[in-house]
Amino acid sequence: MKKEIKNITLVSIFLAVNCFVNVANAGIIPIGGFGVNSNFIDNGVITTEYRADGTVWEWLDLTVTNGISYNSIVRDLSDDNILNNSKTLNAHAGALIDVNGLSLSNASGWSSVSALEVVEMFNAFFGTSLVNGQFIEGNGIVQSSFIEQFISIFGDTYIEGNFDNNPRYSDLDFSKRQVGWASGQTSDLQKSRGTFSITRSRTFIVSDKDFVGNLGLESDSIDKIGLSAPSNANSNELFIGTWLAREITPVPEPTSIAMFTVALLGLAVGRRRRLI
């Protein structure tokens, strides 16, 4: 009997400790992720990134913010931390429809991110060693399927911009596969030199050659990831969004909670038997 009680207690302690660790580190990567390590989960308008440091970030789809100026997004978030047009966004009509269509949970808690944070996210997704301010083109990138994955879950700002404001290019064939580019501005701002002082934002892009090349844009006819030309932070750029992210606390999986409960019951049974 004592041996049986001891075994029950040891197993229960093992389960309890194991489940406690799982609950504490609830950022368990679900099945079906994207990227080289499958640690990016597509949740519709939000992409969840399970990071190497154990934190979990969410990224807002770029098609929500493309066609809206960077500075007006920052102003809109500054009062109540909600993307809700409370500060009159400088945006195209189609972009405002996207913002107004967000639920409160999907509109809340966002912050603009730095160029370095976007670079880190790129490296995690593509398995590259991109450094801040670097472009990787052509053969320097992982296979094109990852480029297409990225654009599909983070948002195709080129296609969205066209749908919001009618096709810009007469040779754009919407019957073909729709993968263009995902482009967004960061919180890294700089003043341009010249007669007019314009605040520009460092912009990062992921571009797919198989689609963009069909437009006759030779400079964009190969896969690209990295830093693009700076964008006017006050302008509602038609094909450029803003990188917005938020850190979340993952919810423990039901299976972990159930195992933890079983472990506690086992400890209780073992204690009761010792008292009897």
LINTA-V233835 format. One record per pair of residues at least 6 apart in sequence whose C-alpha atoms are under 6 Angstrom apart, sorted by the first residue. I is the first residue (numbers start at 1). J is the second residue. If there is no record, write none. Layout:
# LINTA-V233835
I_J + I_J
This chain:
# LINTA-V233835
5_270 + 9_267 + 9_270 + 12_263 + 12_266 + 12_267 + 15_263 + 16_260 + 16_263 + 19_256 + 19_260 + 23_252 + 26_250 + 26_252 + 27_250 + 33_39 + 33_40 + 33_41 + 34_40 + 35_125 + 36_125 + 36_126 + 39_49 + 39_50 + 40_48 + 40_49 + 41_47 + 41_48 + 42_153 + 45_61 + 46_59 + 46_60 + 46_61 + 47_58 + 47_59 + 48_57 + 48_58 + 49_56 + 49_57 + 50_56 + 56_247 + 56_248 + 57_246 + 57_247 + 57_248 + 58_245 + 58_246 + 59_244 + 59_245 + 60_244 + 61_154 + 61_155 + 62_155 + 62_241 + 63_155 + 63_157 + 64_98 + 65_241 + 65_242 + 66_239 + 66_240 + 66_241 + 67_91 + 67_92 + 67_95 + 67_236 + 67_237 + 67_238 + 68_90 + 68_91 + 68_236 + 69_90 + 69_233 + 69_234 + 69_235 + 69_236 + 70_233 + 71_233 + 71_234 + 72_89 + 72_90 + 76_86 + 76_87 + 77_83 + 81_109 + 82_107 + 82_108 + 83_107 + 91_236 + 94_164 + 110_244 + 110_245 + 110_246 + 111_244 + 111_245 + 112_187 + 112_244 + 113_186 + 113_187 + 114_186 + 114_187 + 114_188 + 115_186 + 116_132 + 123_129 + 133_227 + 134_226 + 135_225 + 135_226 + 135_227 + 136_224 + 136_225 + 137_223 + 137_224 + 138_222 + 138_223 + 151_182 + 155_182 + 156_181 + 156_182 + 157_182 + 157_239 + 158_180 + 158_181 + 158_239 + 161_238 + 161_239 + 179_211 + 180_208 + 180_211 + 180_212 + 181_206 + 181_207 + 182_205 + 182_206 + 183_204 + 183_205 + 183_240 + 184_203 + 184_204 + 184_240 + 184_241 + 184_242 + 184_243 + 185_201 + 185_202 + 185_203 + 185_242 + 185_243 + 186_202 + 188_201 + 188_202 + 189_200 + 189_201 + 190_199 + 190_200 + 191_198 + 191_199 + 192_198 + 199_233 + 200_230 + 200_231 + 200_232 + 200_233 + 201_230 + 201_231 + 201_233 + 202_230 + 203_227 + 203_228 + 203_230 + 204_226 + 204_227 + 204_228 + 205_225 + 205_226 + 206_224 + 206_225 + 207_223 + 207_224 + 208_223 + 209_221 + 209_222 + 209_223 + 212_221 + 213_221
